[in-house]
């Protein structure tokens, strides 16, 4: 079950360069990753951080 007080952070990281950033929404993190992948062809992903 979800707790309303639980913070959700999403860590966007690239495996092929030093790109790394933390977002407070999955949409923002996904958009960031998608853009980086399109621009560079790198392998990047966003993962949830508790
Ligand atoms: Zn990269």
mmCIF file of the protein (N, C-alpha, C, O) and its ligand, coordinates in Angstrom:
data_MODEL
# 
_entry.id   MODEL 
# 
loop_
_entity.id 
_entity.type 
_entity.pdbx_number_of_molecules 
1 polymer     1 
2 non-polymer 1 
# 
_entity_poly.entity_id                      1 
_entity_poly.type                           'polypeptide(L)' 
_entity_poly.nstd_linkage                   no 
_entity_poly.nstd_monomer                   no 
_entity_poly.pdbx_seq_one_letter_code       
;(UNK)(UNK)(UNK)(UNK)(UNK)(UNK)(UNK)(UNK)(UNK)(UNK)(UNK)(UNK)(UNK)(UNK)(UNK)(UNK)
(UNK)(UNK)(UNK)(UNK)(UNK)(UNK)(UNK)(UNK)(UNK)(UNK)(UNK)(UNK)(UNK)(UNK)(UNK)(UNK)
(UNK)(UNK)(UNK)(UNK)(UNK)(UNK)(UNK)(UNK)(UNK)(UNK)(UNK)(UNK)(UNK)(UNK)(UNK)(UNK)
(UNK)(UNK)
;
_entity_poly.pdbx_seq_one_letter_code_can   XXXXXXXXXXXXXXXXXXXXXXXXXXXXXXXXXXXXXXXXXXXXXXXXXX 
_entity_poly.pdbx_strand_id                 A 
# 
loop_
_entity_poly_seq.entity_id 
_entity_poly_seq.num 
_entity_poly_seq.mon_id 
_entity_poly_seq.hetero 
1 1  UNK n 
1 2  UNK n 
1 3  UNK n 
1 4  UNK n 
1 5  UNK n 
1 6  UNK n 
1 7  UNK n 
1 8  UNK n 
1 9  UNK n 
1 10 UNK n 
1 11 UNK n 
1 12 UNK n 
1 13 UNK n 
1 14 UNK n 
1 15 UNK n 
1 16 UNK n 
1 17 UNK n 
1 18 UNK n 
1 19 UNK n 
1 20 UNK n 
1 21 UNK n 
1 22 UNK n 
1 23 UNK n 
1 24 UNK n 
1 25 UNK n 
1 26 UNK n 
1 27 UNK n 
1 28 UNK n 
1 29 UNK n 
1 30 UNK n 
1 31 UNK n 
1 32 UNK n 
1 33 UNK n 
1 34 UNK n 
1 35 UNK n 
1 36 UNK n 
1 37 UNK n 
1 38 UNK n 
1 39 UNK n 
1 40 UNK n 
1 41 UNK n 
1 42 UNK n 
1 43 UNK n 
1 44 UNK n 
1 45 UNK n 
1 46 UNK n 
1 47 UNK n 
1 48 UNK n 
1 49 UNK n 
1 50 UNK n 
# 
loop_
_struct_asym.id 
_struct_asym.entity_id 
A 1 
B 2 
# 
loop_
_chem_comp.id 
_chem_comp.type 
_chem_comp.mon_nstd_flag 
UNK 'L-peptide linking' . 
ZN  non-polymer         . 
# 
_pdbx_entity_nonpoly.entity_id   2 
_pdbx_entity_nonpoly.name        ? 
_pdbx_entity_nonpoly.comp_id     ZN 
# 
_pdbx_nonpoly_scheme.asym_id         B 
_pdbx_nonpoly_scheme.entity_id       2 
_pdbx_nonpoly_scheme.mon_id          ZN 
_pdbx_nonpoly_scheme.ndb_seq_num     1 
_pdbx_nonpoly_scheme.pdb_seq_num     101 
_pdbx_nonpoly_scheme.auth_seq_num    101 
_pdbx_nonpoly_scheme.pdb_mon_id      ZN 
_pdbx_nonpoly_scheme.auth_mon_id     ZN 
_pdbx_nonpoly_scheme.pdb_strand_id   A 
_pdbx_nonpoly_scheme.pdb_ins_code    . 
# 
loop_
_atom_site.group_PDB 
_atom_site.id 
_atom_site.type_symbol 
_atom_site.label_atom_id 
_atom_site.label_alt_id 
_atom_site.label_comp_id 
_atom_site.label_asym_id 
_atom_site.label_entity_id 
_atom_site.label_seq_id 
_atom_site.pdbx_PDB_ins_code 
_atom_site.Cartn_x 
_atom_site.Cartn_y 
_atom_site.Cartn_z 
_atom_site.occupancy 
_atom_site.B_iso_or_equiv 
_atom_site.pdbx_formal_charge 
_atom_site.auth_seq_id 
_atom_site.auth_comp_id 
_atom_site.auth_asym_id 
_atom_site.auth_atom_id 
_atom_site.pdbx_PDB_model_num 
ATOM   1   N  N  . UNK A 1 1  ? 0.839  -1.203 0.000   1.00 0.00 ? 1   UNK A N  1 
ATOM   2   C  CA . UNK A 1 1  ? 0.000  0.000  0.000   1.00 0.00 ? 1   UNK A CA 1 
ATOM   3   C  C  . UNK A 1 1  ? 0.874  1.253  0.000   1.00 0.00 ? 1   UNK A C  1 
ATOM   4   O  O  . UNK A 1 1  ? 2.013  1.227  0.466   1.00 0.00 ? 1   UNK A O  1 
ATOM   5   N  N  . UNK A 1 2  ? 0.345  2.313  -0.510  1.00 0.00 ? 2   UNK A N  1 
ATOM   6   C  CA . UNK A 1 2  ? 1.141  3.531  -0.613  1.00 0.00 ? 2   UNK A CA 1 
ATOM   7   C  C  . UNK A 1 2  ? 0.924  4.445  0.579   1.00 0.00 ? 2   UNK A C  1 
ATOM   8   O  O  . UNK A 1 2  ? -0.190 4.592  1.083   1.00 0.00 ? 2   UNK A O  1 
ATOM   9   N  N  . UNK A 1 3  ? 1.992  5.041  1.007   1.00 0.00 ? 3   UNK A N  1 
ATOM   10  C  CA . UNK A 1 3  ? 1.911  6.023  2.075   1.00 0.00 ? 3   UNK A CA 1 
ATOM   11  C  C  . UNK A 1 3  ? 1.963  7.420  1.472   1.00 0.00 ? 3   UNK A C  1 
ATOM   12  O  O  . UNK A 1 3  ? 2.840  7.707  0.657   1.00 0.00 ? 3   UNK A O  1 
ATOM   13  N  N  . UNK A 1 4  ? 1.043  8.288  1.855   1.00 0.00 ? 4   UNK A N  1 
ATOM   14  C  CA . UNK A 1 4  ? 1.012  9.641  1.274   1.00 0.00 ? 4   UNK A CA 1 
ATOM   15  C  C  . UNK A 1 4  ? 2.233  10.480 1.617   1.00 0.00 ? 4   UNK A C  1 
ATOM   16  O  O  . UNK A 1 4  ? 2.530  11.458 0.931   1.00 0.00 ? 4   UNK A O  1 
ATOM   17  N  N  . UNK A 1 5  ? 2.927  10.108 2.657   1.00 0.00 ? 5   UNK A N  1 
ATOM   18  C  CA . UNK A 1 5  ? 4.086  10.897 3.060   1.00 0.00 ? 5   UNK A CA 1 
ATOM   19  C  C  . UNK A 1 5  ? 5.389  10.415 2.436   1.00 0.00 ? 5   UNK A C  1 
ATOM   20  O  O  . UNK A 1 5  ? 6.440  11.038 2.589   1.00 0.00 ? 5   UNK A O  1 
ATOM   21  N  N  . UNK A 1 6  ? 5.300  9.329  1.754   1.00 0.00 ? 6   UNK A N  1 
ATOM   22  C  CA . UNK A 1 6  ? 6.517  8.773  1.188   1.00 0.00 ? 6   UNK A CA 1 
ATOM   23  C  C  . UNK A 1 6  ? 6.987  9.585  -0.016  1.00 0.00 ? 6   UNK A C  1 
ATOM   24  O  O  . UNK A 1 6  ? 6.234  9.800  -0.965  1.00 0.00 ? 6   UNK A O  1 
ATOM   25  N  N  . UNK A 1 7  ? 8.199  10.016 0.034   1.00 0.00 ? 7   UNK A N  1 
ATOM   26  C  CA . UNK A 1 7  ? 8.714  10.791 -1.088  1.00 0.00 ? 7   UNK A CA 1 
ATOM   27  C  C  . UNK A 1 7  ? 9.167  9.854  -2.193  1.00 0.00 ? 7   UNK A C  1 
ATOM   28  O  O  . UNK A 1 7  ? 9.649  8.749  -1.944  1.00 0.00 ? 7   UNK A O  1 
ATOM   29  N  N  . UNK A 1 8  ? 9.002  10.317 -3.396  1.00 0.00 ? 8   UNK A N  1 
ATOM   30  C  CA . UNK A 1 8  ? 9.432  9.511  -4.537  1.00 0.00 ? 8   UNK A CA 1 
ATOM   31  C  C  . UNK A 1 8  ? 10.413 10.308 -5.368  1.00 0.00 ? 8   UNK A C  1 
ATOM   32  O  O  . UNK A 1 8  ? 10.092 11.367 -5.907  1.00 0.00 ? 8   UNK A O  1 
ATOM   33  N  N  . UNK A 1 9  ? 11.587 9.783  -5.454  1.00 0.00 ? 9   UNK A N  1 
ATOM   34  C  CA . UNK A 1 9  ? 12.602 10.416 -6.278  1.00 0.00 ? 9   UNK A CA 1 
ATOM   35  C  C  . UNK A 1 9  ? 12.989 9.464  -7.397  1.00 0.00 ? 9   UNK A C  1 
ATOM   36  O  O  . UNK A 1 9  ? 12.961 8.242  -7.247  1.00 0.00 ? 9   UNK A O  1 
ATOM   37  N  N  . UNK A 1 10 ? 13.344 10.054 -8.501  1.00 0.00 ? 10  UNK A N  1 
ATOM   38  C  CA . UNK A 1 10 ? 13.747 9.248  -9.649  1.00 0.00 ? 10  UNK A CA 1 
ATOM   39  C  C  . UNK A 1 10 ? 15.128 9.674  -10.082 1.00 0.00 ? 10  UNK A C  1 
ATOM   40  O  O  . UNK A 1 10 ? 15.397 10.846 -10.347 1.00 0.00 ? 10  UNK A O  1 
ATOM   41  N  N  . UNK A 1 11 ? 15.977 8.703  -10.144 1.00 0.00 ? 11  UNK A N  1 
ATOM   42  C  CA . UNK A 1 11 ? 17.369 8.955  -10.471 1.00 0.00 ? 11  UNK A CA 1 
ATOM   43  C  C  . UNK A 1 11 ? 17.590 8.602  -11.937 1.00 0.00 ? 11  UNK A C  1 
ATOM   44  O  O  . UNK A 1 11 ? 17.496 7.441  -12.336 1.00 0.00 ? 11  UNK A O  1 
ATOM   45  N  N  . UNK A 1 12 ? 17.886 9.626  -12.728 1.00 0.00 ? 12  UNK A N  1 
ATOM   46  C  CA . UNK A 1 12 ? 18.177 9.397  -14.146 1.00 0.00 ? 12  UNK A CA 1 
ATOM   47  C  C  . UNK A 1 12 ? 19.684 9.335  -14.309 1.00 0.00 ? 12  UNK A C  1 
ATOM   48  O  O  . UNK A 1 12 ? 20.407 10.238 -13.889 1.00 0.00 ? 12  UNK A O  1 
ATOM   49  N  N  . UNK A 1 13 ? 20.142 8.263  -14.920 1.00 0.00 ? 13  UNK A N  1 
ATOM   50  C  CA . UNK A 1 13 ? 21.579 8.083  -15.070 1.00 0.00 ? 13  UNK A CA 1 
ATOM   51  C  C  . UNK A 1 13 ? 21.895 7.463  -16.425 1.00 0.00 ? 13  UNK A C  1 
ATOM   52  O  O  . UNK A 1 13 ? 21.152 6.632  -16.946 1.00 0.00 ? 13  UNK A O  1 
ATOM   53  N  N  . UNK A 1 14 ? 23.024 7.897  -16.973 1.00 0.00 ? 14  UNK A N  1 
ATOM   54  C  CA . UNK A 1 14 ? 23.481 7.352  -18.243 1.00 0.00 ? 14  UNK A CA 1 
ATOM   55  C  C  . UNK A 1 14 ? 24.628 6.388  -17.987 1.00 0.00 ? 14  UNK A C  1 
ATOM   56  O  O  . UNK A 1 14 ? 25.497 6.643  -17.154 1.00 0.00 ? 14  UNK A O  1 
ATOM   57  N  N  . UNK A 1 15 ? 24.619 5.291  -18.705 1.00 0.00 ? 15  UNK A N  1 
ATOM   58  C  CA . UNK A 1 15 ? 25.686 4.302  -18.505 1.00 0.00 ? 15  UNK A CA 1 
ATOM   59  C  C  . UNK A 1 15 ? 26.899 4.567  -19.378 1.00 0.00 ? 15  UNK A C  1 
ATOM   60  O  O  . UNK A 1 15 ? 27.929 3.904  -19.250 1.00 0.00 ? 15  UNK A O  1 
ATOM   61  N  N  . UNK A 1 16 ? 26.768 5.527  -20.251 1.00 0.00 ? 16  UNK A N  1 
ATOM   62  C  CA . UNK A 1 16 ? 27.863 5.747  -21.207 1.00 0.00 ? 16  UNK A CA 1 
ATOM   63  C  C  . UNK A 1 16 ? 28.547 7.096  -21.060 1.00 0.00 ? 16  UNK A C  1 
ATOM   64  O  O  . UNK A 1 16 ? 29.515 7.383  -21.764 1.00 0.00 ? 16  UNK A O  1 
ATOM   65  N  N  . UNK A 1 17 ? 28.056 7.913  -20.163 1.00 0.00 ? 17  UNK A N  1 
ATOM   66  C  CA . UNK A 1 17 ? 28.743 9.155  -19.853 1.00 0.00 ? 17  UNK A CA 1 
ATOM   67  C  C  . UNK A 1 17 ? 28.411 9.516  -18.403 1.00 0.00 ? 17  UNK A C  1 
ATOM   68  O  O  . UNK A 1 17 ? 27.790 8.725  -17.693 1.00 0.00 ? 17  UNK A O  1 
ATOM   69  N  N  . UNK A 1 18 ? 28.818 10.687 -17.971 1.00 0.00 ? 18  UNK A N  1 
ATOM   70  C  CA . UNK A 1 18 ? 28.666 11.043 -16.563 1.00 0.00 ? 18  UNK A CA 1 
ATOM   71  C  C  . UNK A 1 18 ? 27.336 11.694 -16.240 1.00 0.00 ? 18  UNK A C  1 
ATOM   72  O  O  . UNK A 1 18 ? 27.134 12.184 -15.128 1.00 0.00 ? 18  UNK A O  1 
ATOM   73  N  N  . UNK A 1 19 ? 26.436 11.702 -17.195 1.00 0.00 ? 19  UNK A N  1 
ATOM   74  C  CA . UNK A 1 19 ? 25.137 12.328 -16.974 1.00 0.00 ? 19  UNK A CA 1 
ATOM   75  C  C  . UNK A 1 19 ? 24.404 11.677 -15.794 1.00 0.00 ? 19  UNK A C  1 
ATOM   76  O  O  . UNK A 1 19 ? 24.302 10.454 -15.693 1.00 0.00 ? 19  UNK A O  1 
ATOM   77  N  N  . UNK A 1 20 ? 23.905 12.532 -14.920 1.00 0.00 ? 20  UNK A N  1 
ATOM   78  C  CA . UNK A 1 20 ? 23.225 12.010 -13.738 1.00 0.00 ? 20  UNK A CA 1 
ATOM   79  C  C  . UNK A 1 20 ? 22.380 13.125 -13.142 1.00 0.00 ? 20  UNK A C  1 
ATOM   80  O  O  . UNK A 1 20 ? 22.864 14.239 -12.942 1.00 0.00 ? 20  UNK A O  1 
ATOM   81  N  N  . UNK A 1 21 ? 21.128 12.829 -12.863 1.00 0.00 ? 21  UNK A N  1 
ATOM   82  C  CA . UNK A 1 21 ? 20.273 13.857 -12.294 1.00 0.00 ? 21  UNK A CA 1 
ATOM   83  C  C  . UNK A 1 21 ? 19.113 13.212 -11.537 1.00 0.00 ? 21  UNK A C  1 
ATOM   84  O  O  . UNK A 1 21 ? 18.681 12.106 -11.860 1.00 0.00 ? 21  UNK A O  1 
ATOM   85  N  N  . UNK A 1 22 ? 18.624 13.918 -10.534 1.00 0.00 ? 22  UNK A N  1 
ATOM   86  C  CA . UNK A 1 22 ? 17.524 13.403 -9.729  1.00 0.00 ? 22  UNK A CA 1 
ATOM   87  C  C  . UNK A 1 22 ? 16.282 14.256 -9.965  1.00 0.00 ? 22  UNK A C  1 
ATOM   88  O  O  . UNK A 1 22 ? 16.347 15.485 -9.982  1.00 0.00 ? 22  UNK A O  1 
ATOM   89  N  N  . UNK A 1 23 ? 15.149 13.578 -10.148 1.00 0.00 ? 23  UNK A N  1 
ATOM   90  C  CA . UNK A 1 23 ? 13.882 14.265 -10.381 1.00 0.00 ? 23  UNK A CA 1 
ATOM   91  C  C  . UNK A 1 23 ? 12.867 13.812 -9.347  1.00 0.00 ? 23  UNK A C  1 
ATOM   92  O  O  . UNK A 1 23 ? 13.004 12.751 -8.738  1.00 0.00 ? 23  UNK A O  1 
ATOM   93  N  N  . UNK A 1 24 ? 11.844 14.639 -9.160  1.00 0.00 ? 24  UNK A N  1 
ATOM   94  C  CA . UNK A 1 24 ? 10.804 14.247 -8.205  1.00 0.00 ? 24  UNK A CA 1 
ATOM   95  C  C  . UNK A 1 24 ? 9.555  13.723 -8.903  1.00 0.00 ? 24  UNK A C  1 
ATOM   96  O  O  . UNK A 1 24 ? 8.518  13.539 -8.266  1.00 0.00 ? 24  UNK A O  1 
ATOM   97  N  N  . UNK A 1 25 ? 9.646  13.484 -10.194 1.00 0.00 ? 25  UNK A N  1 
ATOM   98  C  CA . UNK A 1 25 ? 8.524  12.850 -10.871 1.00 0.00 ? 25  UNK A CA 1 
ATOM   99  C  C  . UNK A 1 25 ? 9.042  11.909 -11.950 1.00 0.00 ? 25  UNK A C  1 
ATOM   100 O  O  . UNK A 1 25 ? 10.076 12.154 -12.572 1.00 0.00 ? 25  UNK A O  1 
ATOM   101 N  N  . UNK A 1 26 ? 8.306  10.839 -12.154 1.00 0.00 ? 26  UNK A N  1 
ATOM   102 C  CA . UNK A 1 26 ? 8.719  9.855  -13.153 1.00 0.00 ? 26  UNK A CA 1 
ATOM   103 C  C  . UNK A 1 26 ? 8.658  10.456 -14.547 1.00 0.00 ? 26  UNK A C  1 
ATOM   104 O  O  . UNK A 1 26 ? 9.501  10.159 -15.394 1.00 0.00 ? 26  UNK A O  1 
ATOM   105 N  N  . UNK A 1 27 ? 7.669  11.294 -14.786 1.00 0.00 ? 27  UNK A N  1 
ATOM   106 C  CA . UNK A 1 27 ? 7.533  11.906 -16.107 1.00 0.00 ? 27  UNK A CA 1 
ATOM   107 C  C  . UNK A 1 27 ? 8.736  12.756 -16.452 1.00 0.00 ? 27  UNK A C  1 
ATOM   108 O  O  . UNK A 1 27 ? 9.252  12.699 -17.568 1.00 0.00 ? 27  UNK A O  1 
ATOM   109 N  N  . UNK A 1 28 ? 9.177  13.537 -15.498 1.00 0.00 ? 28  UNK A N  1 
ATOM   110 C  CA . UNK A 1 28 ? 10.331 14.401 -15.736 1.00 0.00 ? 28  UNK A CA 1 
ATOM   111 C  C  . UNK A 1 28 ? 11.582 13.570 -15.984 1.00 0.00 ? 28  UNK A C  1 
ATOM   112 O  O  . UNK A 1 28 ? 12.376 13.874 -16.874 1.00 0.00 ? 28  UNK A O  1 
ATOM   113 N  N  . UNK A 1 29 ? 11.744 12.544 -15.207 1.00 0.00 ? 29  UNK A N  1 
ATOM   114 C  CA . UNK A 1 29 ? 12.920 11.684 -15.370 1.00 0.00 ? 29  UNK A CA 1 
ATOM   115 C  C  . UNK A 1 29 ? 12.882 10.966 -16.716 1.00 0.00 ? 29  UNK A C  1 
ATOM   116 O  O  . UNK A 1 29 ? 13.899 10.868 -17.403 1.00 0.00 ? 29  UNK A O  1 
ATOM   117 N  N  . UNK A 1 30 ? 11.722 10.471 -17.083 1.00 0.00 ? 30  UNK A N  1 
ATOM   118 C  CA . UNK A 1 30 ? 11.597 9.773  -18.365 1.00 0.00 ? 30  UNK A CA 1 
ATOM   119 C  C  . UNK A 1 30 ? 11.863 10.701 -19.540 1.00 0.00 ? 30  UNK A C  1 
ATOM   120 O  O  . UNK A 1 30 ? 12.520 10.327 -20.511 1.00 0.00 ? 30  UNK A O  1 
ATOM   121 N  N  . UNK A 1 31 ? 11.340 11.920 -19.434 1.00 0.00 ? 31  UNK A N  1 
ATOM   122 C  CA . UNK A 1 31 ? 11.547 12.886 -20.514 1.00 0.00 ? 31  UNK A CA 1 
ATOM   123 C  C  . UNK A 1 31 ? 13.029 13.209 -20.666 1.00 0.00 ? 31  UNK A C  1 
ATOM   124 O  O  . UNK A 1 31 ? 13.544 13.331 -21.778 1.00 0.00 ? 31  UNK A O  1 
ATOM   125 N  N  . UNK A 1 32 ? 13.692 13.344 -19.542 1.00 0.00 ? 32  UNK A N  1 
ATOM   126 C  CA . UNK A 1 32 ? 15.124 13.641 -19.541 1.00 0.00 ? 32  UNK A CA 1 
ATOM   127 C  C  . UNK A 1 32 ? 15.913 12.502 -20.186 1.00 0.00 ? 32  UNK A C  1 
ATOM   128 O  O  . UNK A 1 32 ? 16.797 12.734 -21.010 1.00 0.00 ? 32  UNK A O  1 
ATOM   129 N  N  . UNK A 1 33 ? 15.584 11.285 -19.805 1.00 0.00 ? 33  UNK A N  1 
ATOM   130 C  CA . UNK A 1 33 ? 16.264 10.110 -20.341 1.00 0.00 ? 33  UNK A CA 1 
ATOM   131 C  C  . UNK A 1 33 ? 15.993 9.969  -21.837 1.00 0.00 ? 33  UNK A C  1 
ATOM   132 O  O  . UNK A 1 33 ? 16.913 9.746  -22.624 1.00 0.00 ? 33  UNK A O  1 
ATOM   133 N  N  . UNK A 1 34 ? 14.738 10.101 -22.216 1.00 0.00 ? 34  UNK A N  1 
ATOM   134 C  CA . UNK A 1 34 ? 14.370 9.963  -23.631 1.00 0.00 ? 34  UNK A CA 1 
ATOM   135 C  C  . UNK A 1 34 ? 15.114 10.971 -24.483 1.00 0.00 ? 34  UNK A C  1 
ATOM   136 O  O  . UNK A 1 34 ? 15.608 10.650 -25.564 1.00 0.00 ? 34  UNK A O  1 
ATOM   137 N  N  . UNK A 1 35 ? 15.185 12.182 -23.987 1.00 0.00 ? 35  UNK A N  1 
ATOM   138 C  CA . UNK A 1 35 ? 15.868 13.228 -24.733 1.00 0.00 ? 35  UNK A CA 1 
ATOM   139 C  C  . UNK A 1 35 ? 17.361 12.926 -24.875 1.00 0.00 ? 35  UNK A C  1 
ATOM   140 O  O  . UNK A 1 35 ? 17.935 13.097 -25.950 1.00 0.00 ? 35  UNK A O  1 
ATOM   141 N  N  . UNK A 1 36 ? 17.965 12.490 -23.819 1.00 0.00 ? 36  UNK A N  1 
ATOM   142 C  CA . UNK A 1 36 ? 19.394 12.184 -23.866 1.00 0.00 ? 36  UNK A CA 1 
ATOM   143 C  C  . UNK A 1 36 ? 19.666 11.028 -24.822 1.00 0.00 ? 36  UNK A C  1 
ATOM   144 O  O  . UNK A 1 36 ? 20.633 11.073 -25.583 1.00 0.00 ? 36  UNK A O  1 
ATOM   145 N  N  . UNK A 1 37 ? 18.849 10.017 -24.796 1.00 0.00 ? 37  UNK A N  1 
ATOM   146 C  CA . UNK A 1 37 ? 19.008 8.864  -25.679 1.00 0.00 ? 37  UNK A CA 1 
ATOM   147 C  C  . UNK A 1 37 ? 18.860 9.295  -27.136 1.00 0.00 ? 37  UNK A C  1 
ATOM   148 O  O  . UNK A 1 37 ? 19.629 8.873  -28.000 1.00 0.00 ? 37  UNK A O  1 
ATOM   149 N  N  . UNK A 1 38 ? 17.866 10.137 -27.397 1.00 0.00 ? 38  UNK A N  1 
ATOM   150 C  CA . UNK A 1 38 ? 17.652 10.597 -28.772 1.00 0.00 ? 38  UNK A CA 1 
ATOM   151 C  C  . UNK A 1 38 ? 18.813 11.449 -29.248 1.00 0.00 ? 38  UNK A C  1 
ATOM   152 O  O  . UNK A 1 38 ? 19.215 11.367 -30.409 1.00 0.00 ? 38  UNK A O  1 
ATOM   153 N  N  . UNK A 1 39 ? 19.347 12.255 -28.368 1.00 0.00 ? 39  UNK A N  1 
ATOM   154 C  CA . UNK A 1 39 ? 20.404 13.182 -28.765 1.00 0.00 ? 39  UNK A CA 1 
ATOM   155 C  C  . UNK A 1 39 ? 21.767 12.509 -28.901 1.00 0.00 ? 39  UNK A C  1 
ATOM   156 O  O  . UNK A 1 39 ? 22.584 12.919 -29.726 1.00 0.00 ? 39  UNK A O  1 
ATOM   157 N  N  . UNK A 1 40 ? 22.013 11.484 -28.101 1.00 0.00 ? 40  UNK A N  1 
ATOM   158 C  CA . UNK A 1 40 ? 23.359 10.915 -28.057 1.00 0.00 ? 40  UNK A CA 1 
ATOM   159 C  C  . UNK A 1 40 ? 23.437 9.448  -28.469 1.00 0.00 ? 40  UNK A C  1 
ATOM   160 O  O  . UNK A 1 40 ? 24.506 8.964  -28.842 1.00 0.00 ? 40  UNK A O  1 
ATOM   161 N  N  . UNK A 1 41 ? 22.310 8.739  -28.403 1.00 0.00 ? 41  UNK A N  1 
ATOM   162 C  CA . UNK A 1 41 ? 22.348 7.317  -28.677 1.00 0.00 ? 41  UNK A CA 1 
ATOM   163 C  C  . UNK A 1 41 ? 22.904 6.514  -27.518 1.00 0.00 ? 41  UNK A C  1 
ATOM   164 O  O  . UNK A 1 41 ? 23.154 5.315  -27.643 1.00 0.00 ? 41  UNK A O  1 
ATOM   165 N  N  . UNK A 1 42 ? 23.097 7.180  -26.395 1.00 0.00 ? 42  UNK A N  1 
ATOM   166 C  CA . UNK A 1 42 ? 23.599 6.491  -25.198 1.00 0.00 ? 42  UNK A CA 1 
ATOM   167 C  C  . UNK A 1 42 ? 22.533 5.594  -24.589 1.00 0.00 ? 42  UNK A C  1 
ATOM   168 O  O  . UNK A 1 42 ? 21.356 5.656  -24.946 1.00 0.00 ? 42  UNK A O  1 
ATOM   169 N  N  . UNK A 1 43 ? 22.976 4.768  -23.671 1.00 0.00 ? 43  UNK A N  1 
ATOM   170 C  CA . UNK A 1 43 ? 22.039 3.938  -22.915 1.00 0.00 ? 43  UNK A CA 1 
ATOM   171 C  C  . UNK A 1 43 ? 21.807 4.588  -21.562 1.00 0.00 ? 43  UNK A C  1 
ATOM   172 O  O  . UNK A 1 43 ? 22.672 4.552  -20.687 1.00 0.00 ? 43  UNK A O  1 
ATOM   173 N  N  . UNK A 1 44 ? 20.637 5.180  -21.396 1.00 0.00 ? 44  UNK A N  1 
ATOM   174 C  CA . UNK A 1 44 ? 20.315 5.847  -20.142 1.00 0.00 ? 44  UNK A CA 1 
ATOM   175 C  C  . UNK A 1 44 ? 19.029 5.272  -19.591 1.00 0.00 ? 44  UNK A C  1 
ATOM   176 O  O  . UNK A 1 44 ? 18.219 4.710  -20.328 1.00 0.00 ? 44  UNK A O  1 
ATOM   177 N  N  . UNK A 1 45 ? 18.850 5.414  -18.299 1.00 0.00 ? 45  UNK A N  1 
ATOM   178 C  CA . UNK A 1 45 ? 17.631 4.897  -17.689 1.00 0.00 ? 45  UNK A CA 1 
ATOM   179 C  C  . UNK A 1 45 ? 17.278 5.696  -16.443 1.00 0.00 ? 45  UNK A C  1 
ATOM   180 O  O  . UNK A 1 45 ? 18.118 6.364  -15.839 1.00 0.00 ? 45  UNK A O  1 
ATOM   181 N  N  . UNK A 1 46 ? 16.015 5.601  -16.085 1.00 0.00 ? 46  UNK A N  1 
ATOM   182 C  CA . UNK A 1 46 ? 15.553 6.261  -14.868 1.00 0.00 ? 46  UNK A CA 1 
ATOM   183 C  C  . UNK A 1 46 ? 15.073 5.200  -13.908 1.00 0.00 ? 46  UNK A C  1 
ATOM   184 O  O  . UNK A 1 46 ? 14.318 4.303  -14.283 1.00 0.00 ? 46  UNK A O  1 
ATOM   185 N  N  . UNK A 1 47 ? 15.512 5.304  -12.673 1.00 0.00 ? 47  UNK A N  1 
ATOM   186 C  CA . UNK A 1 47 ? 15.098 4.328  -11.677 1.00 0.00 ? 47  UNK A CA 1 
ATOM   187 C  C  . UNK A 1 47 ? 14.593 5.034  -10.439 1.00 0.00 ? 47  UNK A C  1 
ATOM   188 O  O  . UNK A 1 47 ? 15.067 6.117  -10.095 1.00 0.00 ? 47  UNK A O  1 
ATOM   189 N  N  . UNK A 1 48 ? 13.651 4.434  -9.784  1.00 0.00 ? 48  UNK A N  1 
ATOM   190 C  CA . UNK A 1 48 ? 13.074 5.035  -8.604  1.00 0.00 ? 48  UNK A CA 1 
ATOM   191 C  C  . UNK A 1 48 ? 14.014 4.871  -7.410  1.00 0.00 ? 48  UNK A C  1 
ATOM   192 O  O  . UNK A 1 48 ? 14.656 3.837  -7.227  1.00 0.00 ? 48  UNK A O  1 
ATOM   193 N  N  . UNK A 1 49 ? 14.068 5.917  -6.622  1.00 0.00 ? 49  UNK A N  1 
ATOM   194 C  CA . UNK A 1 49 ? 14.892 5.898  -5.421  1.00 0.00 ? 49  UNK A CA 1 
ATOM   195 C  C  . UNK A 1 49 ? 13.990 6.095  -4.215  1.00 0.00 ? 49  UNK A C  1 
ATOM   196 O  O  . UNK A 1 49 ? 13.177 7.018  -4.192  1.00 0.00 ? 49  UNK A O  1 
ATOM   197 N  N  . UNK A 1 50 ? 14.124 5.253  -3.233  1.00 0.00 ? 50  UNK A N  1 
ATOM   198 C  CA . UNK A 1 50 ? 13.286 5.388  -2.034  1.00 0.00 ? 50  UNK A CA 1 
ATOM   199 C  C  . UNK A 1 50 ? 13.981 6.193  -0.963  1.00 0.00 ? 50  UNK A C  1 
ATOM   200 O  O  . UNK A 1 50 ? 13.420 6.404  0.112   1.00 0.00 ? 50  UNK A O  1 
HETATM 201 ZN ZN . ZN  B 2 .  ? 25.125 9.752  -21.968 1.00 0.00 ? 101 ZN  A ZN 1 
# 
